[in-house]
Amino acid sequence: MSSASDEFPVHVDRNHLPEPEWAYPSARIRTYAVDSEPDFPPVKEAAAGSPNILLVLLDDVGFGWPSVNGGLVRMPTAERLAGRGLFYNQFHTTALCSPTRAALLTGRNHHTVSTGVIQEMATGYPGYSGIIPKGTATFAELLKHAGYTSAWFGKNHNVPDNQTSPAGPFENWPTNQGFDYFYGFISGETDQFSPSLYEGTQAVEPPARPEDGYQLTRDLADKAISWIGTQKAIAPDRPFLAYFSAGAAHAPHQPPLDWRGRNVGRFDMGWDEYRRVVHQNQLDAGIIPPGTKLTERPDQIPSWDSQPAAHRELFARQAENFADFLEHADHEVGRVVDAIDELGELENTIVIYIIGDNGSSGEGSLVGTPNELMSLNGRQPSIDEAIDFTERWGLPGTSPHYAVGWAHAGDTPFQWTKQVASHFGGTRNSMIVSWPERITDTGSIRSQFHHVIDVMPTLLDIVGVAHPTEVNGYIQKPIEGTSFGYTFASDAADAPSRHTRQYFEMMGNRAMYADGWIASCRHGRLPWETAGSYSWDDDVWELYDITNDFSQADDVAEQHPARLRELQDMFMAEAARYNVLPLDDRFAERLDVTLRPSFFAGRGTVTFREGMTRLPEGSGPKMVSVPLTLTAEIDVPDAGAEGVVFAVGGDAAGWSLFGWEGHARFHYNFFGIRRYDLTSAERLTPGRHTITVAITPREPRPGAPADVTMSIDGAAAGELHLPEQIPMRCGTETMDVGMDCVSPVCNDYADRGLFPFSGKIHGVTFDFPDVTPVTGHERLKLATQLD
């Protein structure tokens, strides 16, 4: 970490945190009335003048979307903050969600903090376990000891996937990583209308429904405004840290119902013309240096003009819907900023607005998808499947994502998209810093090379906190980022970059930056191909002089072979140093929950009781694409059987067993694209019954066809064939006994709330005939030895 500039406070030396307990130095040994003096431990106070901190992180927003970057998505809050602050055009992320967020929180490279990929893909290697080490305390933990109060609103995606159940453990949740308060969601994405919400570590239901105006980003802003106001009312002199991490604009792209349609017709020009227009805007505004080239569209992405008119109508709708979503997110950030201003606190609040945790996402396939979770399962939609959803795109019950042509356009002027850490289309995001009390060179651009690991050391610099050697009994690893506080000075526009070396790696895509040069290698799999592995021997490295080639447009590898070799060797040294090895290019294959330790590992039989709800898939037994038998022991009341006995998933994908008009009914939701039903012919009579449902795949592979049979009290009650199954996971929702939490698996009971079972459930037992009785550690060891 760089030393603080003269503009910042002298660092307070707190090498060991927490500090020793108060020793009551004024206490005496005799009676209180004679010679004793009362004394209390002092309340931790921040240094005088310490600023409030509002850290905003948007999701999956590429460099070419925001209006402040020259894009066509209108973001007036970002523009306003840039006008009264600084705009950074060479700020970098890791190319994927969880890794960027872990690096942001800790000031270390994402592999150093065991987050080489998203939590749902964690494997048992040091750089990929998904468990942030205790030796890399977060900025919230350190600022707490410097007198700050802190809260986190929105997306987490840093809790280990197998530690998200009501049984915990909770040591890796926000409220055990230095944050006093958390309100948001734990997984990589969630439905914006029916989110999987938590307050602290407790699952909570959304406070309203979409038809009443509910949408998650709006809810997060309400909570942030309330929390900030409460803190300043109670302790006006204590600075706050508010981390506002919206789920927008990650899929599902779901603007509030009252924001739909604001961009009708604005993207009819298509993705190729969009790139040309935005590139010129960027040049005209000085966002990119004069002479910066617009990179070519890869051959693998089709041109706009090659698409039939009906397809272009769908694609235009996808971009309109996304723009509605992103514009609304910026509006909600503005509400939080305005609330701080109304409190009279904005002058001494540093606002760091990072517009994207990676580049635009290409995970929506070549044609876009009405259900992104299907694509992440390795199942790509057909154009016919997608086009059927044109009029419903973005409404409740859809989980849409645009076509990759828009992702590439959203990264203008760069090559490629999210996941591709080798090129700036995956890693270049804009950042705005506003601090009216300290930044005077307002409206200016800063072009120093920086990375998301630089945020934490910057915060420590401006608060005046030295990095401790020990926190909560754990020796701390060195901070690997470099403060960008030096760029705040009014004469710093031309100051040389202090972050001079940075490796990049994501699922085999890799790069090495040093002193204005970057060597880049895009590995086999394309970002919209979510399954499969590729030969490492076929990789080709490129070389770019980004001092003179801002957009990585001209590969000069052949002209400078020695420099390329130097950077390749440097990458391998950095990879060994920061736990990048072994390289692994798998995607959907790593979503299998059995690859990680689990309370359910090795259990061939599991029984859930009534009241067991909100068990996430990542922390539960595998319920899709495996043979299983469900046996439910229930009592049916005189009024008949109604309500959910067991459900996994929600409106994006899943299956459910429930009472329906007195009958037993099984419903299988294949990503909202197709639905399958099995209903018993006979009504369930009042009294005790045993319902058995068996799911038997015809082949031992994810997504294989399967047969479903139902029996009641031992008598056959029907059978059903599934042409294909959900391959890996139903998404971000949960397993529930006695109700269906969050969103409904079956649309038929969508208007019945949680649809609780009307009778008594004595138990729901699952038998898994293929489960190997090994410990979670042994299972993980076996799984991660797979080539």
C-alpha positions in Angstrom: 0.0 0.0 0.0 1.3 3.5 -0.8 1.9 5.9 2.0 -0.7 8.6 2.6 -0.1 11.9 0.9 0.3 15.1 2.9 -3.4 15.8 2.3 -4.5 12.9 4.5 -4.3 12.4 8.2 -1.3 10.9 9.9 -1.9 7.1 10.2 -2.9 6.0 13.7 -0.8 3.0 14.6 -3.1 0.2 15.7 -1.0 -2.9 14.9 -3.2 -5.3 16.8 -7.0 -5.2 16.6 -9.1 -5.2 18.6 -7.2 -3.0 21.0 -6.7 -4.2 24.6 -9.7 -3.9 26.9 -10.1 -0.8 29.0 -8.2 -0.9 32.2 -10.2 1.6 34.2 -7.2 3.8 35.1 -9.2 6.1 37.4 -10.6 3.4 39.6 -9.6 3.2 43.3 -9.7 0.3 45.8 -11.7 1.8 48.7 -15.3 3.1 49.0 -16.8 5.1 46.2 -17.6 8.0 48.5 -14.1 8.7 49.7 -11.4 8.2 47.2 -12.8 6.3 44.1 -13.7 7.9 40.8 -16.2 6.4 38.4 -14.9 5.7 34.9 -16.2 4.2 31.6 -14.4 2.9 28.6 -14.4 5.7 26.0 -16.6 5.3 23.0 -14.5 4.8 19.9 -14.3 8.1 18.0 -13.1 8.7 14.5 -10.5 11.3 13.8 -11.8 14.8 13.5 -13.0 15.5 10.0 -13.2 11.9 8.9 -15.6 11.7 5.9 -18.7 9.7 5.6 -18.2 7.0 2.9 -20.8 6.0 0.3 -19.5 3.2 -1.8 -21.7 2.3 -4.8 -21.1 -0.8 -6.9 -23.4 -1.6 -9.9 -23.4 -5.1 -11.5 -22.6 -6.2 -15.1 -22.5 -2.7 -16.5 -19.9 -2.4 -19.3 -17.9 0.7 -20.2 -20.1 1.6 -23.2 -23.6 1.8 -21.5 -23.6 4.8 -19.1 -24.2 8.3 -20.5 -21.4 9.6 -18.3 -19.1 7.3 -20.5 -20.7 8.5 -23.7 -23.2 5.6 -23.8 -26.9 6.0 -24.5 -28.3 4.8 -21.1 -29.2 8.0 -19.3 -27.5 8.1 -15.9 -27.9 11.7 -14.5 -26.7 10.8 -11.0 -23.4 9.5 -12.4 -23.1 12.6 -14.6 -23.8 14.9 -11.6 -21.2 13.2 -9.4 -18.6 13.2 -12.2 -19.3 17.0 -12.6 -18.5 17.6 -9.0 -15.7 15.0 -8.8 -13.3 12.9 -10.8 -13.9 10.4 -13.6 -11.5 7.5 -13.9 -11.3 5.9 -17.3 -8.6 3.2 -16.6 -10.1 1.5 -13.6 -10.3 -2.3 -13.7 -12.2 -5.2 -12.2 -11.6 -9.0 -12.3 -14.1 -9.9 -15.1 -16.6 -11.6 -12.7 -18.9 -10.9 -9.8 -17.7 -12.6 -6.6 -14.0 -12.1 -7.4 -14.4 -8.4 -7.9 -16.4 -8.0 -4.7 -13.9 -10.0 -2.6 -11.0 -8.0 -4.0 -12.9 -4.7 -3.2 -13.6 -5.7 0.4 -10.1 -6.8 1.2 -7.7 -4.9 -1.0 -6.1 -8.2 -2.1 -6.2 -10.0 -5.4 -9.2 -12.3 -5.8 -7.2 -15.5 -5.8 -5.4 -14.4 -2.6 -8.8 -14.2 -1.0 -9.8 -17.7 -2.4 -12.3 -16.2 -4.8 -10.9 -17.1 -8.2 -14.5 -17.7 -9.4 -18.0 -17.2 -8.1 -18.9 -18.9 -4.8 -21.3 -21.3 -6.6 -18.3 -22.7 -8.5 -15.8 -23.0 -5.6 -13.4 -26.0 -5.5 -11.0 -27.1 -2.9 -7.9 -25.3 -4.2 -6.3 -22.4 -2.2 -7.4 -19.7 -4.8 -10.8 -21.1 -5.4 -12.4 -22.3 -2.1 -14.8 -19.4 -1.9 -13.8 -18.7 1.8 -12.3 -15.3 2.4 -9.3 -15.9 4.8 -9.4 -14.4 8.2 -6.0 -13.0 7.5 -7.5 -10.6 5.0 -9.9 -8.5 7.1 -12.4 -6.3 5.2 -12.3 -2.5 5.1 -15.5 -2.5 7.2 -13.7 -4.4 10.0 -10.8 -2.0 10.0 -13.0 1.2 9.8 -15.1 -0.1 12.7 -12.0 0.1 14.9 -11.4 3.6 13.6 -14.8 4.8 14.9 -17.1 4.2 11.9 -20.5 2.6 11.7 -21.2 0.5 8.6 -24.0 -1.1 6.6 -24.2 -3.2 3.5 -27.2 -2.9 1.2 -27.8 -5.3 -1.7 -25.8 -8.0 -3.3 -23.3 -10.0 -1.3 -22.1 -13.0 -3.3 -19.2 -13.6 -0.9 -20.8 -16.1 1.5 -19.5 -19.6 0.7 -22.2 -21.3 -1.3 -22.4 -24.2 1.2 -22.8 -21.9 4.2 -26.0 -20.2 3.2 -28.5 -22.3 5.2 -30.3 -21.4 8.4 -27.7 -23.7 10.1 -24.8 -21.4 9.0 -22.0 -21.2 10.0 -22.4 -17.4 9.8 -18.8 -16.3 10.3 -18.4 -15.4 6.6 -21.7 -13.3 6.4 -21.5 -9.5 6.3 -22.4 -9.0 10.0 -19.4 -11.1 11.0 -17.0 -9.3 8.6 -17.2 -5.8 10.1 -20.6 -4.6 9.0 -23.1 -3.6 11.7 -26.1 -4.1 9.4 -26.9 -6.0 6.3 -30.0 -6.0 4.1 -29.9 -7.7 0.8 -29.3 -11.0 -0.9 -26.5 -13.6 -0.6 -26.4 -15.2 -4.0 -25.0 -14.0 -7.3 -28.4 -12.8 -8.5 -32.0 -12.7 -7.4 -35.4 -11.8 -8.8 -36.0 -8.1 -8.5 -39.7 -8.6 -7.8 -39.5 -11.6 -5.5 -36.0 -11.4 -4.0 -34.4 -13.9 -1.7 -33.9 -11.3 1.0 -31.9 -11.4 4.3 -31.7 -8.9 7.2 -28.5 -9.7 9.0 -28.6 -13.5 8.8 -32.3 -13.9 9.0 -34.4 -14.6 5.8 -37.2 -12.1 5.4 -40.0 -11.7 2.9 -40.2 -8.7 0.6 -42.4 -5.9 2.1 -44.6 -5.5 -0.9 -45.5 -7.0 -4.3 -44.6 -5.7 -7.8 -48.1 -4.5 -8.6 -47.8 -2.3 -5.5 -44.7 -0.7 -6.8 -42.1 -3.1 -5.2 -38.8 -3.6 -6.9 -35.5 -4.6 -5.1 -33.3 -1.6 -6.0 -36.0 0.8 -4.7 -36.3 -1.3 -1.5 -32.5 -1.1 -1.0 -32.5 2.6 -1.4 -35.3 3.0 1.1 -33.4 0.9 3.6 -30.1 2.8 3.0 -31.8 6.2 3.4 -33.5 5.1 6.6 -30.3 3.7 8.0 -28.2 6.8 7.2 -30.8 9.1 8.6 -31.1 7.0 11.8 -27.3 7.0 12.3 -27.0 10.7 12.0 -30.0 11.4 14.2 -28.5 9.3 17.0 -24.8 10.0 16.6 -24.4 13.0 14.3 -20.6 13.3 14.8 -19.9 9.6 13.9 -19.0 9.0 10.3 -20.8 6.2 8.4 -19.8 3.7 5.7 -22.7 2.7 3.5 -21.9 0.1 0.9 -24.7 0.2 -1.7 -24.3 -2.9 -3.9 -27.3 -3.1 -6.2 -28.2 -6.2 -8.1 -28.8 -4.1 -11.1 -27.9 -4.4 -13.9 -27.2 -8.1 -13.5 -29.8 -10.4 -15.0 -32.7 -10.8 -14.5 -33.2 -7.5 -16.1 -36.4 -6.4 -14.4 -37.2 -2.6 -14.1 -40.0 -1.6 -11.9 -43.4 -1.8 -13.6 -43.7 2.0 -13.5 -40.3 2.4 -15.3 -41.1 0.1 -18.2 -41.2 1.6 -21.7 -39.1 4.7 -21.1 -36.6 3.6 -23.8 -39.0 2.4 -26.6 -37.4 2.9 -30.0 -34.1 4.2 -28.7 -32.1 1.1 -29.7 -33.7 0.3 -33.0 -30.3 1.1 -34.7 -28.9 -2.2 -33.4 -25.7 -3.1 -31.8 -23.3 -2.3 -34.6 -24.5 1.2 -35.1 -24.7 1.7 -31.3 -21.0 1.0 -31.1 -20.2 3.5 -33.8 -22.3 6.2 -32.2 -21.0 5.6 -28.7 -17.4 5.5 -29.8 -17.8 8.9 -31.4 -19.5 10.2 -28.3 -16.5 9.0 -26.2 -14.0 10.7 -28.5 -16.0 13.9 -28.6 -16.3 14.1 -24.8 -12.6 13.2 -24.1 -13.7 10.0 -22.3 -11.1 8.1 -24.4 -7.9 9.6 -25.9 -7.9 11.1 -29.4 -7.2 8.5 -32.0 -8.6 5.6 -29.9 -9.8 2.9 -32.3 -13.1 1.1 -32.2 -12.2 -2.6 -32.0 -13.7 -5.0 -34.4 -16.7 -7.1 -33.6 -15.6 -10.8 -33.3 -16.7 -13.1 -36.1 -18.5 -15.3 -33.5 -21.0 -12.5 -32.8 -23.5 -11.9 -35.7 -24.0 -8.5 -37.3 -27.2 -6.6 -36.7 -28.0 -6.4 -40.4 -27.8 -10.2 -40.7 -30.8 -10.7 -38.4 -34.4 -11.1 -39.7 -36.8 -8.3 -38.9 -38.7 -10.3 -36.3 -35.4 -11.1 -34.5 -34.3 -7.5 -34.5 -37.6 -6.5 -32.9 -36.9 -8.9 -30.0 -33.3 -7.7 -29.7 -34.4 -4.1 -29.6 -36.8 -4.9 -26.8 -34.0 -6.6 -24.9 -31.9 -3.4 -25.0 -34.9 -1.2 -24.1 -35.7 -3.3 -21.1 -32.0 -3.3 -19.9 -31.8 0.5 -20.3 -35.0 0.9 -18.2 -33.4 -1.3 -15.6 -30.1 0.5 -15.5 -31.6 4.0 -15.6 -33.7 3.2 -12.6 -30.7 1.9 -10.7 -28.9 5.2 -11.2 -32.1 7.0 -10.1 -32.1 5.1 -6.8 -28.4 5.9 -6.2 -29.4 9.5 -6.7 -32.1 9.2 -4.0 -29.4 8.0 -1.5 -27.1 10.8 -2.5 -29.9 13.4 -2.2 -30.8 12.0 1.3 -27.2 12.6 2.4 -27.3 16.1 1.0 -30.6 16.9 2.8 -28.8 15.9 6.0 -26.1 18.5 5.3 -23.5 15.8 5.0 -22.7 15.6 1.3 -19.7 18.1 1.5 -17.8 15.7 3.7 -19.0 12.5 2.2 -16.7 10.7 -0.3 -18.8 9.0 -2.9 -17.1 6.2 -4.8 -19.4 5.1 -7.7 -18.1 2.1 -9.5 -20.2 1.4 -12.5 -19.9 -2.3 -12.9 -18.1 -5.2 -11.2 -17.0 -6.5 -14.7 -17.9 -5.8 -18.3 -21.2 -6.4 -19.9 -22.4 -9.9 -19.6 -22.4 -12.2 -22.6 -24.1 -15.0 -20.7 -27.5 -14.5 -22.4 -26.5 -16.5 -25.5 -26.4 -15.3 -29.1 -30.1 -14.7 -29.1 -30.8 -13.6 -25.5 -32.7 -15.6 -23.1 -36.0 -15.2 -21.2 -34.4 -17.2 -18.4 -30.7 -16.6 -17.7 -30.6 -19.4 -15.2 -31.1 -21.8 -18.1 -28.1 -20.4 -19.8 -26.0 -20.7 -16.7 -27.0 -24.4 -16.5 -25.4 -24.9 -19.8 -28.7 -25.0 -21.7 -28.9 -22.3 -24.4 -32.4 -21.2 -25.6 -33.5 -21.3 -29.2 -34.6 -18.2 -31.0 -38.1 -19.5 -31.0 -38.1 -20.1 -27.3 -36.9 -16.5 -26.7 -39.1 -14.8 -29.2 -42.3 -16.1 -27.5 -41.4 -13.9 -24.6 -41.0 -10.6 -26.5 -44.1 -8.9 -25.0 -43.4 -10.2 -21.5 -39.7 -9.4 -21.5 -38.8 -8.1 -18.0 -42.1 -8.7 -16.4 -42.6 -10.8 -13.2 -42.2 -14.5 -14.1 -39.4 -13.9 -16.6 -35.7 -13.7 -15.8 -34.3 -12.1 -19.0 -30.9 -11.4 -20.3 -30.0 -9.7 -23.6 -28.2 -11.2 -26.6 -24.4 -11.1 -26.7 -24.4 -8.5 -29.4 -25.7 -6.0 -26.9 -23.0 -7.1 -24.4 -20.3 -6.4 -26.9 -21.9 -3.1 -27.7 -22.1 -2.3 -24.0 -18.3 -2.6 -23.8 -17.5 0.0 -26.5 -14.8 0.6 -27.5 -13.2 -2.6 -26.2 -13.1 -6.2 -27.2 -15.1 -9.0 -25.6 -17.3 -9.1 -22.5 -17.6 -10.2 -18.9 -15.6 -13.4 -18.0 -12.9 -12.5 -20.5 -10.2 -11.2 -18.2 -7.7 -11.0 -21.0 -9.3 -8.0 -22.6 -10.8 -4.7 -21.3 -14.3 -5.6 -22.4 -14.2 -7.9 -19.4 -12.3 -5.8 -16.9 -12.5 -2.0 -17.7 -15.2 -0.2 -15.7 -15.6 3.5 -15.1 -15.3 4.9 -11.5 -16.4 8.3 -10.2 -15.1 9.8 -7.0 -16.8 12.8 -5.5 -15.7 14.5 -2.3 -16.7 18.2 -2.4 -14.7 19.1 0.7 -11.4 17.8 -0.6 -11.5 17.4 -4.4 -11.3 20.8 -6.2 -10.3 19.7 -9.8 -14.0 18.9 -10.4 -15.2 17.5 -13.7 -11.8 16.2 -14.6 -10.7 12.9 -16.0 -8.0 10.7 -14.3 -6.3 8.2 -16.5 -4.0 6.5 -14.1 -4.1 2.7 -14.2 -5.9 1.3 -11.2 -7.7 -1.8 -10.0 -10.5 -2.7 -7.6 -7.9 -3.9 -5.0 -7.0 -0.2 -4.7 -10.2 0.9 -3.1 -9.4 -0.5 0.4 -6.0 1.2 0.7 -7.5 4.4 -0.5 -10.1 4.3 2.2 -7.5 3.6 4.9 -5.5 6.5 3.5 -8.3 9.1 3.7 -9.3 8.0 7.2 -5.8 7.8 8.4 -5.6 4.1 9.5 -2.5 2.0 9.1 -3.0 -1.5 8.1 -2.7 -3.7 11.2 -0.5 -6.7 11.5 -3.1 -8.7 13.4 -6.9 -8.6 13.5 -9.0 -10.7 15.8 -6.1 -13.0 16.5 -5.2 -13.6 12.8 -1.9 -12.3 11.3 -2.9 -10.2 8.3 -1.6 -10.7 4.8 -0.1 -7.6 3.1 -2.5 -5.4 1.2 -1.8 -5.9 -2.5 -3.5 -2.7 -3.8 -2.2 0.8 -4.2 -4.1 3.9 -2.9 -5.3 6.2 -5.6 -5.6 9.0 -3.1 -2.7 10.8 -4.8 -5.0 11.4 -7.8 -7.3 13.6 -5.8 -4.8 16.5 -5.9 -5.8 19.3 -8.2 -2.5 19.0 -10.2 -2.6 15.1 -10.5 -4.2 14.8 -13.9 -0.8 13.9 -15.4 0.7 12.2 -12.4 2.2 8.8 -13.3 0.3 5.7 -12.3 1.5 4.2 -9.0 -0.3 0.8 -9.8 2.3 -0.4 -12.3 1.8 -4.2 -12.4 -1.4 -6.3 -12.4 -2.3 -9.8 -13.4 -5.8 -10.9 -14.6 -7.2 -14.4 -14.8 -10.7 -15.8 -15.1 -11.5 -19.4 -16.1 -8.4 -19.6 -18.2 -8.6 -16.1 -19.8 -5.5 -14.3 -18.6 -3.4 -11.2 -19.0 -0.4 -9.4 -17.5 -0.1 -5.6 -17.3 3.1 -3.9 -16.6 4.2 -0.3 -17.2 1.8 0.5 -20.1 2.0 -2.9 -21.8 -0.4 -5.8 -21.5 -0.1 -9.4 -22.7 -3.5 -11.0 -23.3 -4.7 -14.6 -23.9 -8.3 -15.4 -24.4 -8.7 -19.1 -23.7 -11.0 -21.4 -25.8 -14.5 -21.1 -24.3 -16.6 -18.1 -25.5 -18.4 -16.2 -22.7 -21.9 -17.3 -23.9 -20.7 -21.0 -23.9 -21.3 -22.0 -20.3 -20.0 -25.6 -20.4 -17.0 -27.5 -21.8 -13.2 -27.4 -21.5 -10.7 -26.5 -24.1 -7.1 -27.3 -25.0 -4.5 -25.1 -23.3 -2.1 -25.9 -26.1 -4.2 -23.9 -28.6 -3.9 -20.6 -26.7 -2.5 -17.6 -28.5 -1.1 -14.6 -26.7 -1.5 -11.0 -27.9 0.4 -7.9 -26.9 -0.8 -4.3 -26.7 0.9 -1.0 -26.0 -2.0 0.6 -24.2 -0.1 3.9 -23.7 -0.7 4.5 -27.3 -3.6 2.0 -27.9 -6.2 2.7 -25.3 -8.7 0.1 -26.6 -6.4 -2.9 -27.3 -7.1 -2.6 -31.0 -3.6 -3.4 -32.4 -1.9 -6.6 -31.5 1.9 -6.0 -31.7 3.0 -9.4 -30.5 5.0 -10.1 -33.7 6.8 -6.8 -33.4 7.9 -7.3 -29.8 8.4 -11.0 -29.1 10.9 -10.4 -26.3 8.5 -8.1 -24.4 5.6 -10.6 -24.9 7.8 -13.4 -23.5 8.7 -11.2 -20.5 5.1 -10.6 -19.7 4.1 -14.2 -20.1 6.8 -15.2 -17.6 5.8 -12.4 -15.3 2.2 -13.8 -15.4 3.3 -17.3 -14.4 5.3 -15.8 -11.5 2.3 -13.8 -10.3 0.0 -16.8 -10.8 2.3 -18.8 -8.5 2.5 -16.0 -6.0 -1.2 -15.3 -5.7 -2.8 -18.8 -5.8 -4.0 -18.6 -9.4 -2.8 -22.2 -10.2 -4.1 -24.7 -11.1 -5.9 -23.0 -14.1 -9.5 -24.3 -14.5 -11.8 -23.4 -17.4 -14.9 -25.3 -16.4 -18.1 -23.3 -15.8 -21.5 -25.0 -15.4 -19.7 -28.2 -14.4 -18.5 -26.5 -11.2 -22.1 -25.5 -10.2 -22.7 -29.1 -8.9 -23.4 -28.7 -5.2 -21.7 -32.1 -4.4 -18.3 -30.6 -5.3 -18.3 -28.8 -1.9 -18.5 -29.9 1.7 -22.0 -30.2 3.0 -24.1 -31.2 6.0 -25.8 -33.6 3.5 -22.7 -35.2 2.0 -22.9 -39.0 2.1 -26.5 -39.1 3.5 -28.6 -41.5 1.4 -31.7 -40.5 3.4 -32.7 -37.1 4.6 -35.9 -36.1 6.4 -37.2 -32.5 6.6 -39.8 -31.4 9.1 -42.7 -29.0 8.8 -41.4 -25.4 9.1 -38.0 -26.1 7.4 -37.9 -23.3 4.9 -35.5 -21.1 2.9 -32.8 -23.8 2.5 -30.7 -22.7 -0.5 -29.7 -25.3 -3.1 -26.0 -24.6 -2.5 -26.4 -25.7 1.1 -28.9 -28.5 0.6 -29.0 -32.0 -1.0 -28.9 -32.1 -4.8 -32.5 -32.2 -6.0 -32.2 -32.1 -9.8 -30.7 -34.5 -12.3 -30.3 -37.2 -9.7 -32.5 -40.2 -8.9 -34.5 -39.6 -5.8 -37.7 -40.7 -4.0 -39.7 -38.3 -1.9 -42.0 -39.7 0.7 -44.4 -37.3 2.5 -46.4 -38.3 5.5 -49.4 -35.9 5.8 -52.7 -35.5 7.5 -55.5 -34.1 5.3 -58.1 -32.0 7.0 -61.8 -32.4 6.5 -61.8 -29.4 4.1 -59.4 -31.2 1.8 -55.7 -31.0 0.9 -54.5 -27.6 -0.3 -51.1 -26.0 -0.3 -47.4 -26.9 -0.8 -45.9 -30.0 0.8 -42.5 -29.5 -0.6 -41.0 -27.1 -3.2 -37.5 -26.4 -4.6 -36.8 -23.4 -6.7 -39.3 -20.8 -7.9 -40.8 -19.2 -11.0 -37.4 -19.4 -12.8 -37.1 -23.2 -12.4 -37.9 -25.9 -10.0 -40.5 -28.5 -8.9 -43.2 -28.7 -6.3 -45.5 -31.3 -4.7 -48.7 -29.7 -3.4 -52.4 -30.2 -2.7 -54.6 -28.8 -5.4 -58.4 -28.8 -5.3 -58.2 -31.9 -3.0 -55.8 -33.8 -5.3 -52.0 -34.5 -5.0 -50.2 -32.6 -7.7 -46.6 -32.6 -8.9 -45.4 -29.7 -11.1 -42.1 -29.4 -12.9 -41.1 -26.0 -14.1 -38.4 -26.2 -16.8 -37.0 -22.7 -16.8 -40.5 -21.2 -17.5 -40.0 -22.5 -21.1 -42.0 -25.7 -20.6 -44.0 -27.0 -17.6 -45.1 -30.5 -16.8 -47.9 -31.7 -14.5 -48.9 -34.9 -12.8 -52.2 -34.9 -10.8 -53.7 -37.8 -8.9 -57.0 -39.0 -10.3 -58.6 -39.4 -6.9 -59.0 -36.8 -4.2 -57.2 -37.2 -1.0 -59.7 -38.2 1.7 -59.4 -36.7 5.2 -56.9 -38.5 7.4 -53.4 -39.8 7.3 -51.7 -40.4 3.8 -48.4 -41.3 2.4 -47.5 -39.7 -0.9 -44.5 -41.0 -2.8 -42.9 -39.3 -5.8 -40.0 -40.9 -7.6 -37.8 -39.2 -10.1 -35.7 -41.5 -12.2 -33.3 -40.1 -14.8 -32.9 -42.3 -17.9 -29.2 -41.5 -18.1 -26.6 -40.5 -15.5 -25.9 -37.1 -16.9 -27.1 -33.6 -16.0 -30.3 -32.7 -17.9 -31.1 -36.2 -19.1 -34.7 -37.2 -19.7 -36.4 -38.6 -16.6 -39.5 -40.5 -15.5 -41.7 -39.4 -12.6 -44.1 -41.7 -10.8 -46.5 -40.9 -8.0 -48.2 -43.3 -5.5 -50.6 -42.6 -2.6 -50.7 -45.1 0.2 -48.8 -47.6 -1.9 -51.2 -47.4 -4.9 -50.0 -46.0 -8.2 -51.4 -42.5 -8.8 -49.9 -41.6 -12.1 -46.7 -41.2 -14.1 -45.0 -38.4 -16.1 -42.1 -38.2 -18.6 -39.7 -35.3 -18.5 -38.0 -34.9 -21.9 -35.2 -33.0 -20.2 -34.4 -32.0 -16.6 -32.8 -28.9 -15.0 -29.2 -29.8 -15.4 -27.5 -28.3 -12.3 -29.5 -25.9 -10.2 -32.9 -24.2 -10.1 -31.3 -20.8 -9.4 -31.2 -18.6 -6.4 -34.3 -19.8 -4.5 -34.7 -22.4 -1.9 -36.2 -25.6 -0.6 -39.3 -25.3 1.6 -41.5 -27.7 3.5 -45.2 -26.7 4.0 -45.1 -23.6 1.7 -43.3 -22.1 -1.3 -41.2 -19.1 -0.3 -40.0 -16.2 -2.4 -41.6 -16.9 -5.9 -44.0 -19.8 -6.9 -42.8 -22.8 -8.8 -46.3 -23.2 -10.3 -48.1 -20.1 -11.7 -51.4 -21.6 -10.7 -50.9 -20.7 -7.1 -49.0 -17.4 -7.7 -51.9 -15.4 -6.2 -52.0 -17.4 -3.0 -48.9 -16.0 -1.4 -46.7 -18.7 0.2 -49.6 -21.2 -0.3 -49.1 -23.0 3.0 -50.3 -26.6 3.4 -53.8 -26.8 4.9 -53.1 -29.9 6.9 -50.3 -31.4 9.0 -46.9 -32.6 7.6 -45.3 -35.2 9.7 -42.2 -35.3 7.6 -40.8 -35.3 4.0 -38.2 -38.0 3.5 -35.8 -38.2 0.6 -34.0 -41.3 -0.5 -31.0 -40.8 -2.8 -29.9 -44.3 -4.1 -26.8 -43.0 -5.8 -25.3 -41.2 -2.8 -21.8 -42.5 -1.9 -21.4 -42.6 1.9 -18.3 -40.5 2.2 -17.5 -37.4 4.2 -17.8 -33.9 2.7 -14.0 -33.6 2.8 -13.6 -36.9 0.9 -16.3 -35.9 -1.6 -14.5 -32.6 -2.2 -11.2 -34.3 -2.7 -12.6 -36.7 -5.2 -14.5 -34.1 -7.1 -11.5 -31.7 -7.4 -9.3 -34.5 -8.7 -11.5 -34.6 -11.8 -9.7 -33.5 -14.9 
